[in-house]
Amino acid sequence: MQKWEYKVILVRKGQVLRENYQTLKAYQLFDIVYLNELGEDGWELVSCDVDHEDVGKPSTMIFKRSAADLLTRGFSSEMDEAHPVRSASPKRTRLRRE
């Protein structure tokens, strides 16, 4: 079964006010650079709540990404070669290449 991780972001007037209900000490500018960073981290926008009658109210954006991505994120073949996995064999230790 597919598992998801979610991120809730509140935005007002082009600034990120909160991420996952935690107020940011310094507001992050909500621009294309910020959106590209979210995309590079695997986040995809699934919902956006905008109150067109109350311009001062923050917009709530919900992003999701596959929880399976968390297991593979940040690992590369270069890292595997730099830090080989050793087998747990008690008789001898072998390097395992994948």
N, C-alpha and C positions, 0 to 999 in steps of 0.2 A: 504494500500500500504506500502510495506517495505521501511524504511528509513535507510540510512547509514551515518556513520561518517567516515571521511578519515584522514589518517596521512601520510605525505610525509617525507621520511627520506633520506638524502644524506650521502653516506658512501664512504670513500676513505682510502685505505690501513688499513682496520680493525678498523677505527675510525668513529664514527658518527659525521658529521660536522654540520648538521642542522636537526631540526625537525620542520615540518610545516613552512619552510622557515625562521626560526629564528636561527641565529648562536648561538651555544652553547659556553658559556664562557670557560668551561673546556670540552675537548672532551671526549665523552663517548666511551668506548671500545665496538666495535661491536663483541660480542661473544655469546656463547650459553646461558649465564646467561641473557644477554640483550634480546635475542629472547624469552626466557622462560618468562621473565617479560611482554613482549608484549603479548604473548599468554595468560598469566594469566589475563591480562586486557581485553581480548576478541579480540585482533587485529589478523587479518589474512592477510598474504601477497597475493596481487592480481596482482602485476606487478613489474617487475624488469628490468631496462634499464641499460645495461652494454655496454660500448664502448670498444671492444677488441682491437681496433687499437690505442686508446689513453689510455694507462695504468694509466696516472696521472689524468684522468678525473673521477670525483666522479660518483658512481652508484646511480641511483635514485630508491628507493623502495617505493611502494605505498601499504599501509595497509588499511583495512576497518574493521569496526565492526558495528553491528546492533545498531541503535540509540535507540531502545527499551531497550537495555542493560543498557543504562544510567539511566533509571528510577528505575531499580532494583539493580544496582551495589552498594555494600556497605551496604545493609540492610540485617538483619538477624532476625530470630525469637527471639533471645535473646534481640536484640535492641527493638523489638516490646513490649516485656514483661517489659523491663526496662522503657520504655517511652510509656505508653498506650495512645491510641487516645481517646479523649473524644468527646462525641456527642455534637452537637450544639443545643440540645433541651433547650428552655428557662425555662421550668418547673423544670427539674431536670437534673443532670449530671450523666451519666452512663459510666462505663468502657466498651469498646467494645473489645472483644477478637476474633481473627481470627484464 
